[in-house]
Amino acid sequence: MAAAAEVVQESVLWTHRALGLRAVADPAGSVRLTTVDRAWDSLVPVVEVVLTGHGRTWSGERFIDTTVGGRLVLGGHETAEDGEWRHTTIRLTDPQTGLAADLTLSTVEGAAFVRSQVRLVNEGDTPVHVESVSTLALGGIVDRAGGVDGLTLHWADNDWLAECRWRQAAFRDHVVPLNRAAHGHEGRGCFERYSQGSWSTGRHLPLAALTDGDENGGAWLRQIESSAGWRYETAEREGAAYVALFGPDDAHHQWRQTLAPGEEFTTVPAVLVRAETGGLDAAFGELTAYRRRIRRAHPDHQALPVIYNDYMNTLMGDPTTEKLLPLIEAAGAAGAEVFVVDAGWYDDDAQGWWDAVGAWEPAGGRFPGGIQEVLDAIREHGMTPGLWLEPEVVGVRSPLADTLPPEAFFQRCGVRVTEHGRHHLDLRHPAARAHLDRVVDRIVGEWGVGYLKLDYNVNVGPGTENGTESAGAGLLGHHRAHLDWLGSLLDRYPGLVLENCGSGGLRMDYAQLAVAQLQSTSDQQDPRRYPPIAASAATAVTPEQAAVWAYPQPHFDLDEIAFTMTTALLGRVHLSGFLDRMDDVRSALVRSAVDVYKRIRPELGGALPFWPLGLPSWEDDWPAHGLRTDSATYVALWRREEGPGSVGRTLPIPHLTGVPLRPEVLYPVDAGATATWDAAEGHLTVSLPRPGTAVLVRLGGGVPRRTAHGTSGVPQSAKDLLL
């Protein structure tokens, strides 16, 4: 069997030194993406496509070994540069159907990632029906010993109130050895995760990794950027692992796309990151730098204003002028810079608002002097006013359910979709978009609101059927129109800040977060349950986009206030709680946390995350999370255990080994926490004297950046801070 190395000498199409990747073609024109000089049969076609009538060559749960993928041959390739980006497009064609596949690999010099997207074009004479198409397929991944037994799988479960729960297992626990030589075939199964319905992260995050060795070994990390269906799989092929990344498909998302002659379809993007050493910390650092590159530029990413929101454990969807005015005054005194009136401001219905929303007009009974009185009060206390919206839904009792045309709503089998008392707008329809434009132009353009929290509280299933399209294709079409609408709002109102929320973190993906400025990380109301979510949030979203609740209450003791405030300090502070009812001591403790945040926030927009005790599990007694910048390292630690136990933890901080430092307890400063530093070992030892306490520690002295900044003002590569 010909080895890839023999082909590479004559047929190298693309290389990436930082990743150790190259695309190679064999003499027949078949193209593979590979990491090392692996045997050709251990690799997979660089694009895998299932067409109706052209399935797979080996049936099972895998979506590789496709008939069309095996037939695709090289038609040419070209490279173009766009600023710091370099885009290489490899043209592949299927001689039987006339289907062309353009694989575009996008990179930045020195950065250890590749972003991939595939464009299908029907250049044949008859329609083709696409059931699945990969965005990226890569084989030849091996451990240090040249096999797969040393690999570890990492993935994240995600649920309402329980987001970002990372898990791991040995590769062989899920992809068992089958003795291929005895059977003559590969296995039929794989390790896979996928989304279900319109909550893109309602089950899992669209992220996963393969690592080799201990926590400081190599890592391959991938991210799929889709709000409308995604799937990944990994398994073994000829003694090596492969990874295949997909958007929606027919089997899992009811997605099918018919392409008439001349028509085309482009997949959702995905990115692959590699860290040769440093494990998951290094890989997530690289992914964080990548995320900052692909998102829309916005001043909020540097300003990071402190936000107060009246909802969580406070008004809970029942705002009135009488209730809001004292909260506004207290929030301003605490240092908040944005005040958001959350759900309920439109509710004047005796039967409740849940199934009557859609018009987004202020409720006169809640605001006798008009909502402008409240918005003016927010501005008078030095804050930007914000409002909550759930724009994509219309309640079944809303007049809009009858006045908007039927085609403006999701439907399946000719019947309008209803879920939890709501209909769902299809933003491809001009009437649906015009309605929402009028709403935003009134709220932002006329009322002067500068912050919109955009929620999404229903999972409407596979999507909508507009004519002959499949439900999954309808969902993808709507979500692309939704992202376009969000971008148009920011075009009209460049200073407007958009928070993405999906019952907390149930639509937490980088299709949304490349446009929206913030992401709600959870609806979790128990402060003891929030730390593992907050600590792991930086795996899903950049720290400066991660909205974390801090909800101190007047009945909390000082430890409880410091605990909930610490939880938010390495993300985006989202204050709530009855601050107006607190005594001076508790108010001062809240204000001191806000002051600490304002002191460190200039560094957060370029910081890279790490986890000195590993990614926390849901029940960890001592979750820990860190951020490293070019001038300092910050570590948050929580003690959640009940009853007596160890009062301290030693946290490895290997990037500061050998650096003499004096740890500074930033918050709370007088609760008995201590921190000591062992420079020789690179260990930070933190003591928390009581259960239910937390602390934020600063270690002065960072790691100088060694390469130029990218265009977004962050390190060009995570290696800038990891070296």
N, C-alpha and C positions, 0 to 999 in steps of 0.2 A: 504494500500500500504506500503510495507516495506521501511523504511527509510535507507538512506546510512549509518547512524551511526550504525544500527544493523548489517550491513554487514561488516563494517570496523573492528569490533572487531575480526573477524575470517579471513578476506580476504584482508588485507592490502598488496599491492604489492610494493608500492613505496610511499615515503613521501618527502615533501620539506618544512621544517619548515619556511624558510624565505619567501616563497611564500604562505604558508598556503594551499598547494595542497597535494592531495594524489590520487593514483590510487587504486581503490577497485574493487573487483569481487563479484558478487552475487553467491548464491549457484549453479546456473546453469552454471556459468563460464563466463557470460557477464561482460565486464570490462568498467568502467567509470572513467573519471578524474574529480575530484570535488574539490571545494574550502572549502565547509562547509558541515555540516550534512543536506544536502538537501534531499527532497523526491526523490526517485530513478527516477521517471518519469520526473523530471525536468532536468535530465542529458541527455547526448548524448553519443552514442557509441564512444569509444576512437579513433577508426579508422572508417571512412566512405568511402565506395567504391561503385561506380556504375560500373557494368559490363553490356555489351550488353546482353539483355535477363534477366537481374536481376536489375531492376531499383530501384525505391523508393516505400516505403509503403504509402506515402502521397505526391501526385503530386503537384508541384508548382515551385517557383523560388529557393527554398532552396535545398542545396545539402547535407543535413542531412537526417535522416530517410531512409537510404538506406537499401535495402533488405539484401545485403551481410553484411553491418555493423551490422545489428540486429542479424545476424546468427553467427558472429564471436565469438568463445569461447576460453577461456584461455588454452594455451598449455604448459605454463611454463614461467619462467622469471629468469634472471640472471643479476648480476652486476659486472662490471669490472672497474678497476681504471687505469688511464693513466696520470701520473703526478698529477696535481691538479684537473684534470677532473674525474668525476664519471659518468659512462654510465650504465644505467639500460635498458635492452631490454626485452620487454614483447612480447611473442610469442602468436599470435592468429591464429586460423584456421577456415575455413569455411567447415563444414562437407559435404556440398552438392557439391561444385565445386573442393575442394582440394586446394583452394587458401590459402596461409599462409601470414600473415602480421606481420612483426617484427617492433614494435614501439620502438625506442630508445630515451630515455629521458636523456639529458646530462646536468650536473650541476657542480658547483664549491661550495665548502663549504662556507657558509656565504654570497654568492651572490644571489640576488633576481631575478634570471632568470632561465628559463629552455629552452634548445634548443631541438627541436624535428625533427625527420626524420622517414620515414616509408619505409621499404623494403618489396615489394611484391614478392612472389615466387610461381610459379604455381607447386604445388605438386600433381596435378590431372593428369588425363589421356587424357584430351582434351584441346585444346587451349582456352584461355579466352581473352576477348577483354575489356580492361580497358578504361572507359570513364572519370572517375574522381576518385581521391583518396585524402583524406585529409592528410596534414602533422601534424596537431594538431587540436583536437576538445575538447572543454571544456564547460561544463554547470555549472549551479548553481551560477552564478554571481548575486549578489544582492546589493542593496544600504544599508545604515545604518539602514533603517527601515525594512529591510527584503524583499523588493520588487524591482521594477525597475523604479518607477516613479521619483526617485531622480538621476538617471543616466544621464550622458551627453556623447554624441558621439563626437569624434574629428577625423578629417581626413584632408588630404592635397591634394589639387588640384595642378597640375603641368603642365606647358606649356612652349614652347619656349619663352624666355625673361621674363617669369613670373613663376619662380620656387618657390616651398615650400610655397604655399599659404594655410595656415591652416585655417580651418573652424570648427565650432562647432554648435551643435543643441541638444535640449533635446531629450533623447531617445524616448520619446513618440511622438515627432514630426514625426518620421520615422517608429516607431513600435507602432501603436496605439492599445489601449485596445479593444479586440473583444468580451469579455464575452464568454470565452471558455466553461463555464458550460452550456450555453444556446445552444451551437452548437455541443459540444462533440468532437471538433477537434481544433488543433492549426491553426494559420494562414498559408497562403501559401507563403507569401512574406517575405522579409528580407531587411535589410540595407546592401548593397554590393558595393564594388568597385573592379575593375579589370583592368588589362593592356590590350592593344590592339596592336597587331603586334610586331615588333622587337625593338621598343623603350619601354623598360620596365617601364619607368616613363614618357611617353609621355602624360599621362592623369592625373595620380595620383601617389603619392608616395606609395610604398608597406608597409605603416605604418598606424596605427590607434590606437585609445585609447578609453577606457571607464573610466570616472571619476565619483566619488561620492562626492557630496557636493561642497564646495567652492574650491578656487584655492589651498588650503592646505589639501584637503581631499585625499582619496585613489585614485589610478589610476592603470588600467591594460593597458599596452602598448604592441603592437605586431609588428613584422617585418618579412616579407617574403623575403628570399634571393634567388631571381630568376631574370635572364636576359631574360627569354624565356617564359613568361606567369605566371601570378599569379592572385589570387582572394581571397578575404575574405568576410565573411558574419557574421552578428549578428542579432539576433531577440529574441523573447520571447518563453520560453517553460515552461509551468506549473508554471508561476509566477516568473521565474528567466530568466536572459539573458544567452545566449550561444554565443560562438565565434568559428568559424571554419575557418581554414587557408588552402589554396590549392596552388599548383603550377598550371600549365596549365591544362585545361580540354577541353572536346569536344565542349560543348555548347558555350564557349567564345573564344577559341583559336584554334579550329580544331585539338586538340590533342587527339589521341587515341593510345593505346599501346597494341599490341597483344603479349601475352605471351604463347608460346608453352610450353608443359610440360618440366619442368626443368629450364625455363627461368625466369629472375627476372627483377625488375625495382625498383629504389630508388627515392623517391621524393626529391624535393628541400628542404633545411632546412628552419625552421622558429623558431623564439624565442618569448617567452612570458615573460614580465617583470612586476613586481608588486611593487608599492610603497604604503605602508599602510598609510602614511601621506606625505605631501609635494607636492601633486598633480603632474602635468606634469613635473615640474622642477626636482623633485626627480626621476621620472620614466625615463626621458631622461638622467639624470645623470647615472642611472644604465645601460641604454642601451649603453651609450658612453663607459663605462668601459667594457661592454661585447664586443663591436665592437673591442676594442683594443686587446682583448684576441684572437679573431678568425682570425684576419688578419695575413698575412705573415709578419714575422719580417723583418725590413729593417732599415738601418741607417738613412734614410731620415726622419723617424718619430721623431727622436731626433734632427737632424741637422737643419731642416726647413730653407734651404737656400732661400734667396730672389730671385725671378725669374723675369726677364724682358722678355716680349714676344712682338714681333714687330707688331702684328696684330691689336689689338683692338683700333679703332679710330686713327690708325697710318698708317701703310703700307697696311693694309686690303687686304692681299694676293698678293702684288706686290713688293716683295723684289728684290733688286739688290745690287751688291757690293757697288756702289756709294751711295745708300741710307742707307745701313746698317752700313758702317764704322763709320760715325759720331754718329749714335745711339749707337753703341757698346761702343765707348769712353764715351759717356754721361751716359750710363747705368752703366758702371763700376765706374764712378765718383760718381754716386748716391748711390752706395753701393750694386748693384745687384751682385749676385753670380752665377746665371745661365742666359744665354742669349739664347732664343728660336727663331729660324727663323721659322715662321709659314707658312701658306699655300702659294703656288706659286713658291717655289724654284725650282721646277721641270718643270715649264711651259715655253716651247719654241714653242708653237703651236699658229699659227695666229688665229685659231678659238676659242682659250680659252682652259683652262685646265680641266674644270669641268667634261666633258664626255670623257676625254682622259687619265685619271690617271691610274696608275697601275704598271708602271715600276719603278717609284721612282728613276729616274736618274737626276742629276743636269742639269739645263738648261744653256747651254754654253753662250747663248746670255745675260743672266742675270749676269753671273759671268765670265767675260773675262779672269781673272786669275785663274779660277777654284774655286769651292766652298771651297776648302781647304784654300784659302787665307782668306776667311771670318771666317772659323772655327779657323784658327791660330790667327786671330786678337782677337777673343773672348777669347782665352786662354791667349794671351799676356796681356789682361786687367784683368786677374785674375778670369775669369768666366769659367764655364763649358758650352760647346756648346750643344744646343738642336735643334731638328728638329721636324716638324709636319708630321704626316702620317695619312692616312685613309686606314688601311691595308685590311679591309674586302671587299673593293669594287674594281671593275675594270671598267673603263669607256667604253661605247659602241664603241668608236673610238680607244681604245687602241689596239695595236697588240696582247696583251695578251688575248683579248677576242676571238681570233682565234687560238692562239697557245696552250693555256691550254686545257685539255680535257673537253668535255661538262659536264662530271660528277663532275667536280671541281666547278661547279656553282649551285646556287639555281635554281630549276625548279619546275613547277607545271603543271600537266596534260601533261607532256612531253615537255613543252615549257620553255625556259630559262626565268627567272624572270628579268624584267627590271623596274627600278624605278628611275625617275629623271635623266635619262641618264647614269645610272650605272647598272652593273650586280653585283651579290653578291657571294663571294667565300664561299664554304662549306669546312671548315677547317678539316673535317673528311677525305677529300680526300688527299692522300699523295702528289699529284702534287701541290695543293693549298698551303699546309703547306711548302713544299720544296721551293716554290717561295718566300714566306715571310721570311723564314729562310735566304735565300740568300740575300734578301734586308737588313735585320737587321744585318747580319754578315758583309756586306759591310759598312753600315752606322756606326755601333757601333764598330765592330772589326777592320775595316780598317781605317775609318775616325776619330775614337776616339770620337764620339758623346756620351754624357753621360746622355742625357735626351730625351725621346720620348713623344711627345703629340700625343695620339692615338685618332683620332676623328671618328665619326660615324654619318653621315649626312643624312641617308635615313631610312625610315620605310618601310621594304619590305613585310609587311603584315604577314600572319600566319606562313610562313616558307617555307620549301622545301620538296618535295616528292621524296625520294630516293627509287626507287622500289615500294614496296607496303606500305611503311610507310606513316603515316598521315603527313600533313604539320607541325602541331604543334610539333610532335615528331621529325621531321627533324630539326626544329628550336632549340629545346632543345639539340639535339645531337650536332649541330654546336656550340652552346654556351658553352657546356661542353668541346668541343675540343678547342674552342677559349681560355677558361680559362687555359686549359692544356698548350696551346702554350705560353701564357703569362708567366706562371710559368717556362717553359723551357727557356725562354729568361733570366729570373732572375737567373736561375741555371747557365747559361753560363756566364752571366755578372752580378755578384752579386751587383755591385755598380750602375748599370743602374737604373734610375728613370723613372717610367711610369706614365703618367697622363691620366686618363680616361676622355673622353669627348664625348658627344653625342649631337651635336648642343647645347653645354652648358650642361644642366643637365637632358637630356632626357633618359639617361641610367645610372641613379644614384642609384645603388642598391648594396647590400653587397655580391652579387656573384662577381661582378666586384671589389669592394673595399676591399675584403679580399685578393686580389692579387695586384691591382694597388695601388701606393703610394698616388696619388692625384686625386681629382675629380674637374673638371670644374663645377662651380656652375651656370653659366649663360653666354649667349651671350649678355646680356643687355648692350646697349651702352649709355644709358642716366644715368648720375651719380645720378640724383634725384630719379630714379626708382630703383636703386640697393639696398638701405639700407634694405628694408623688406626681400629681397632675402638673403643678407649677414647675417642679424640678425637671420633668420630662418634656415640657412644652417646647423647649428649644430643639428637640428632635423634629418637630413638625412645623415650626415657624421661627423666624428670626426673633431674638429676644426683644427687640424694639417694636415688634408687631404683636407680641403675645400679651393680650389683655388678661390680667389676673385680678380676681376680686380680693379686696381687703375690706372686711365688714365689721369693724369694731363697734361694740355696743356699750351703752352706759352701765349695763349690769355686768359686763366682763370685768374680771380682775386684771391687774396690770400684765401678768404673764399672758393671759388670753389676748389682750390687745396687741402686745408685742409679737405674739405668735402669728396672728392673722396679718399684721402689717409686714412682717418679715417675708411672708409668703409671696408678696407682690414686688419686692424691691429689685429683683433682677429681671423683671419684665416690664409691662406697662401697668402702672398703678391704676386700678379701678376702685376707688373708694365707694363705700356705701355705709349704711348704719345711721342710727339716730344721733348724729354728732351734736345736734342742738340740745340734747338732754344730758350731755356729759358734764361731769364736774371739771374743775380746772386741771387737776392732776391727769385725768384720762385724756383730756383735750391736748395737753402739752405732750403726752406720749405719742399721740397721733401726729401732731404737728412736727415733732422731732423726726419721725419716720419720713414724712414728706420732705423735710429739709435734707435728710440724708440722700433721698432719691434725687433731689434736684442737684445735689453736689456731684453724684456719680453719673447722672444721665448723659453728660456730654461724651462719655466713653462708651456707652452701651451700643451706639449705632455701628461701631466697628469691632465689638467684642465677639469672641468665639467661645462656645460653650464647652464644658467638660464636666465629668461626673466622677469625683475622686473616690467614691464608694461603689461605682458602677451605676448603671441605670436602675432607678429604684423599682422595687416591686410594690404592689398595692398595699401590702401589709408591713412594709419595712418600718421598724421602730425609729431608724435614724436616716431619713432621706437626706441627700446632700446634692448640691448643684453649684457649679462654679462658672464664672466668666473670666476670660483672660483678655487683657488689652495690651497695648505696647508700653503702658506705664504702670499697670497694677493688675493684680489678680483678686477677684472677689469670690467669696465662698459663703453660701447660705447653708445652714444646718438646722434640722428640726429634731427634737426629742419627743416622739409620740407615745412611747411606751407608758403603760399604766403601772403604778406602784413603784417600789424601789428597784433599782437596777444600776448598771454601770453609768457613771456620771459623765463619761467622756468617750470620744472617738478619735482615733488617729487617722488622718486623711493623707494619702500619698499625693503629693503635688510634684510630679517628676520634672516638669519643665522649669522649676525653680531650684532644683537640687544644686547645692554648692553656692547659692546666693544668700549672703547674710541679710536677714530681714528682721523687722520688728512688727509682728502682727498688730493690727489696730481693730479693736471691737467697735464697729460703727453703730450697731443698733441691736438691741437696746444697750445703752452704755452702763447702766447701774442695776442690772438684774442678776449679777453674780456669775456671768459667763466669763471664762478665761480662755486665752489662746496662746500657745507657745510654738516656736518654730525650731526644728532641727534641720539646719542647712545641709549637714553632711548626708543625712538620709533623704532629704526632701520631704519631710513629714510635718504636717500641721496637726497639733493635738488641741482639741477644743473640748472644754468641759461645760456642761449645762447642768446646773445643780438640781433641777426639779423636772419631773415629767411635764409635758405640755409647755415647753419653752423652746425658743428658737433664737438664732443669732446670725448676724451678717458680719463677716470679718473681711478686712482688707489687708492684702499683702502688698506693700509698696515694691516697686521695681517690676517691670515687665520684661518682655523679650523684644528687642528692637526689630522692626520690620526690615527685611533685607532686599525687597524689590519694590518697584514703583507701585503707586496706587492705581487701581482701575478708574474708570470714568465715574463711578458712583461714589468715589471718595472713601472706599473701604480697601483693605489689602487686596492686591491683585490675586493672591492665592492665599488659602489658609496656611500654607507653608510659611508665609511672612511672619505669622505669630507662633507657629509650631516649631520652627527651627531654633 
